[in-house]
Amino acid sequence: MKQTIPTFSLNSISKHGFIVEKITDRISSPDDNLMDKGIHRDSHYIFMFLQTGYAKMMVDFKVIEAENTNIYCLLPGQVHQGLLMDKVCGWFVAVNVDLVPDFIRSVFEESIMDFNPLPLNSICAGKFHDFAQLLYNSYTEEMLSTKEGFFITKSLLNAYTGMFASFFLNENKPERLKESRAWQLTRQFRILVRKEFITLKSPSLYAELLNISPGYLNEAVSKTTGKSTLYWIQQEILVEAKRLLFFTNCTVKEIAYQLGYNDHTYFSRLFSKLEGITPLSFRGKSRKQIPSP
């Protein structure tokens, strides 16, 4: 087990900030070099459209399985590892965060629910395939080498990823107050927390960044999500702590330091309060529950 979780970027393999791949009859396991980079994070989004076959992966210590026609998204920062692919056919699109429009990012970054593979009926699957093929045909050096060609390909990319966002938005049906001040503040707050939770742990600090009172921020967030500002800050800390406990052999003290806590005993008490068990108990219990490929 590694002491750190590596983070991979598209910058070393794509000068355009995104890649589009067609997958045909892929069969692989964790020992296959074609499968994955092992346990890691990505700094970009991944949009996967499985047309046929079976795929199994681990995402934030949960096993995710998809068979036949499904769509699935991996978000930046999620820790994952491919476990198995059996006769997989479909499409793989990876996009840097700065190339994903805000309205698409908001669907995934503000969700209070876990994203699972979403089955598609034959009509929807046909639409995804047609759009993926169109995007793939446009994803050529000839097109990307000109300003006009890049603009066309980028527009197709936005439309394709927008389809993912639309389907997941409709499936999860989040309770949003469209265009309301409360919804806007909640969106800004959730994005800030994901970026700053290691250094900023007090709701008042986020309220200060948003130029509003802590009480008003908490009221807005509670109205749109049903949870307090402190809850969301602590949840972000808890998820990252779980990742480090499961995927590394770092000590609790080392993990506490990585999460911005100088006092590891305080961190241990907080984790135990939020999760109901100690950090080390979580590590042992969670690793036993994950099945082998």
Salt bridges, closest charged atoms under 4 A:
ASP36 OD1 - HIS40 ND1 3.77
ASP42 OD1 - HIS40 NE2 3.39
ASP42 OD1 - HIS44 NE2 3.70
ASP42 OD2 - HIS80 NE2 3.02
ASP60 OD1 - ARG243 NE 2.74
GLU109 OE2 - ARG105 NE 2.93
GLU110 OE1 - ARG176 NH2 3.71
GLU110 OE2 - ARG187 NE 3.01
ASP114 OD2 - LYS62 NZ 2.82
GLU141 OE1 - LYS15 NZ 3.98
GLU141 OE2 - HIS16 NE2 3.74
GLU240 OE2 - ARG41 NH2 2.41
GLU240 OE1 - ARG243 NH1 3.01
GLU275 OE1 - LYS242 NZ 3.08
